[in-house]
């Protein structure tokens, strides 16, 4: 008795060049079909951890203008402009080592309210050294706090170093971006014998090298 041979139904393979090792089919030249080019964001954006060292103990309010002044470009020997137009704070991190095991130190950071803001963040972050173990704080502003939002150069307070001992290390994580609708802003303090076109860092308090309480830990400073 002859057996009937069953033929399985097979899906037909697409004609043309194989997708293995080649571009998808369906568009001229073998590329993917698309309705229009992808969108772009034609603006300069930058994210960085910046480091400063406290050389004068005390309390320090840091404004958004201070943060934007911390990165500048010289346009004349005594004049500089901020590289970016807006800034927001990602985090503040501090360390302070005691001079002796029986002399504890405390570091504190506060994301205080800014004028016009109902309550601000109001978060206070503090730590105290124990023995030879340094005091250490890692603080991030609330996502809804003003420090977390994009701010232009101004006197609004981004955060306050409520307790900053001498020789404390202060790292500030920030995001910068430019704004085509905003004109360039000059830094608040004059430069000294700067090279035109050169990029410089500045102290966390916005002051020049000779006057700052928080010099930037960088090669080129003003």
Secondary structure, 3 states (H helix, E strand, C coil): CCCCCCCCCCCCCCCCCCCCCCCCCCCHHHCCCCCCCCCCCCCCEEEEEEEEEECCCEEEEEEHHHHHHCEEEEEECCEEEECCCEEEEEEEEEEECCCCCCCCCEEEEEECCCCCCCCCCCEEEEEECECCECEEEEECCCCCCHHHCCEECCCCEEEEEEEECCCCEEEEEEEEECCCCCCCCECCCCCCCCCCCCEEECCCCCCCCCCCCEEECCCCEC
